[in-house]
Amino acid sequence: MSESGCGRNGKPQTNCSQAKPAAAQTIRDLGTTLTWRDVAGAWGVRWGYRRMSYMIEPGLYRIGRPDAESKVLVTANYKLTVDVVRRALHGLNVWLLVLDTKGVNVWCAAGKGTFGTAELIARVQATGLAKVVRHRTLVVPQLGAVGVAAHEVSRATGFSVHYGPVRASDIPAYLASGMKATEAMRRVTFTWKERLAVAPMEVVGSLKPAGAILAVLALLELVEHRRLTTGLVADMAPFVAAILTGGVLVPLLLPWIPSRVFAVKGALLGLCLAAAVLWLQPLDPATGMGVSLLILAITSYMGMAFTGATTFTTLAGVRMEVRWALPCILIAAVAGAILRVAGAFI
C-alpha cells in the first residue's frame, strides 16, 4: 500500500507537518478514478519534477460510502502512493487514514521514522477516528511494519494493528478473505517493469554531470580545432551511451548481471560498452583509455546509485559498498579525464 510532498484533493500545500486538533479536521472524499492531471503528475515525478513536494494533506478520507463498520486503511501522504492505493480500492467502501510522511513513500518513510508509531497515534487522535468507526482495527501496509509498534498504538488509541499485503492491488482480496494474507501477498517483488519505473530518476540525476562532461569536451574541441565541429557529437556519444547503460540497462538486467555488488554490475556493463566503443571508433591509446575509464566510472556509479531503489540489498550492504566503491569510481573518473585531456594534445 505504498509509493515521494501536502494538499487538499491532491493539490500541494506548504505546511502540513503538524497534526491539527480533532475539531479542526474534516473528512474528505477521495475518488478511485485517476484524472489526466494525476497521470501527468505521476509522469513528472518519475522524471524528477516536484519530486519532494508531490503529496496530499494528511487526514481521514472516504473511499466510496463507508460507514461505522467499514475498514480503516493506513498509508503515506506521498501522492503517488495515495493514487496507487485509491485506484486499487475501486468499488470498495473504506476509510483511508493518510499519515504525514513529508511526501515520502511508505517503505522509505518507515525506515526514516515518519511513517511510525508516534505519527499514527497522533493522526488517529487528531481525526477523532474512534468516533467515526465502531470497530478498533487499523490495516497498516506490510512495508510500513518496521516503523509501527502495534502494541504501543493499541495502548495509546485502543486500535489494534493488522499488517496488510505488500501490494495495493491485493487489498480487495485481503479484505474479502477476512484480512488473511496469502504467502504471495507477503512476498516483495521487483520485476523488470517495477525496476524500469524508477529508472528515469537515475537518468535525470545524471544530467548535471553529463553537462559538465559536455562542457569539457566542447573546450577540447575548441583547443584542437579552434571551433566546434561535428566531432563533438561523436565524442559525446560514448558518455550518453554510458548514462543509458547505467541508468536503464543495469536496472533492466539487474538479476542476470554477475556479482551481488551493484557498482560491479555497472562496471561489467561498462566494460562491454567500452569494448564496443573502441571497436566502432578507433582511438589513440591515451584517448581510448581515458574514454574507457570514464565509461566505467559512469556506469559503475549509476549502478551503485540504484541500490537506493531496489529490494535486492540492505542498508548495511549499501553503506559497505559505497565506502569502498566510491573511491574507486572517483579514481577511475579522474584518471580517465586526465588521459582524455592528454589524448587531445598528443
C-alpha positions, 0 to 999 in steps of 0.5 A: 500500500505504498509509493515521494510532498501536502494538499487538499484533493491532491493539490500541494500545500506548504505546511502540513507537518503538524497534526491539527486538533480533532475539531479542526479536521474534516473528512474528505472524499477521495475518488478511485478514478485517476484524472489526466492531471494525476497521470501527468503528475505521476509522469513528472515525478518519475522524471524528477519534477516536484519530486519532494513536494508531490503529496496530499494533506494528511487526514481521514478520507472516504473511499466510496460510502463507508460507514461505522463498520467499514475498514480503516486503511493506513498509508503515506501522504506521498501522492503517488502512493495515495493514487496507487492505493485509491485506484486499487480500492475501486468499488470498495467502501473504506476509510483511508487514514493518510499519515504525514510522511513529508511526501515520502513513500511508505517503505522509505518513510518507515525506515526514516521514522515518519511513517511510525508509531508516534505519527499514527497515534497522533493522526488517529487522535487528531481525526477523532477516528474512534468516533467515526468507526465502531470497530478498533482495527487499523490495516497498516501496509506490510512495508510500513511494519518496521516503523509501527509498534502495534502494541504501543498504538493499541495502548495509546488509541485502543486500535489494534494493528493488522499488517496488510499485503505488500501490494495495493492491488491485493487489498480487495482480496485481503479484505474479502478473505477476512484480512488473511494474507496469502504467502504471495501477498507477503512476498516483495517483488521487483520485476523488470517493469517495477525496476524500469519505473524508477529508472528515469530518476537515475537518468535525470540525476545524471544530467548535471554531470553529463553537462559538465562532461559536455562542457569539457569536451566542447573546450577540447574541441575548441583547443584542437580545432579552434571551433566546434565541429561535428566531432563533438557529437561523436565524442559525446556519444560514448558518455550518453551511451554510458548514462543509458547503460547505467541508468536503464540497462543495469536496472533492466538486467539487474538479476542476470548481471554477475556479482551481488555488488551493484557498482560491479554490475555497472562496471561489467556493463561498462566494460562491454560498452567500452569494448564496443566503443573502441571497436566502432571508433578507433582511438589513440591509446591515451584517448581510448583509455581515458574514454574507457575509464570514464565509461566505467566510472559512469556506469559503475556509479549509476549502478551503485546509485540504484541500490537506493531503489531496489529490494535486492540489498540492505542498508548495511550492504549499501553503506559497505559498498559505497565506502569502498566503491566510491573511491574507486569510481572517483579514481577511475573518473579522474584518471580517465579525464586526465588521459582524455585531456592528454589524448587531445594534445598528443 
